[in-house]
Amino acid sequence: MADERDGEERIGLSPTTSRKVIDAIEKSIPLYDEINDLISFGKAKLSRQFAIQELHLTDGTVILDAGIGPGATSKLILQECNPSLLVGFDASAKQLKTAKLNLKETSQDLNLQLVRGSFEFLPFRDRIFDTIITCYALRDSLNIFHAIEEYHRVCGESGAFADVDLGKPDNPIKRLGSILYVRYVMPFIAKVLILGRIRGNPWRMIGPTYKPLPTNSVLLSKIQTLYQTVDFREFLAGGVIIIVGRKLASS
């Protein structure tokens, strides 16, 4: 989906596709971590870990896990630090309930708040979070650029933002390889791995979320306009990316 907002191309899912994606993610919950790690050759978890290390998390901070899903990223965060507040944000009530159960098993003393809403309209005050991380969720936005702006709005004056997601390489040959893998190979591998343990194949919906995703350079450029320092890392020939943006105190 692409239209115009203040002269900038708007890229993201249609409302109909978004509802289908949420439904697919909810159906994938029992096998979410297992299948995602296998179809990414272990890079799903590795990329999360790498981003968390790059954020240099410390105890007592306020952290937003945007697109928390069943809590895979938050579990890794809790292995690195003890935040004063961890906010899990997601469009799916079922995902939030699952994350709550999973994270309470990890840390009984955790100050956890779960919020349901849209990435494009975060219900938080300006500059409230020390750290924001979104993993494999930005491409599920109705408006990717607007969501990035919202993350910047709620990011603290010396805060940091990390995006971990599938990437769309700028090199045409690499991009074609990624498109074919996401559209055909990933769902096939997932179907084999599911082995009747859940109904259908929720991983078929990865393709529709990947189609409107901007190329890595376009996404990087957008984040560079908002943060004073930006680090970029690619895995799987640009098929998985990590972007970490930091604000300076004076910004």
Buried (B, 14 or more C-beta within 10 A) or exposed (E): BEEEEEEEEBBBBEEEBBEBBBBBBBBBBEBBBEBBBBBBEEBBBBBBBBBBEBBEBEEEBBBBBBBBBBBBBBBBBBEBBBBEBBBBBBBBEBBBBBBBEBBEEBBEEBEBEBBEEBBBEBEBEEBBBBBBBBBBBBBBBBBBBBBBBBBBBBBBEEBBBBBBBBBBBEEEEBBEBBBEBBBEEBBBBBBEBBEEEBEEBBBBBBBBBBBBBBBBEBBBEBBBEBBEEBBBBBBBBBBBBBBBBBBEEEE
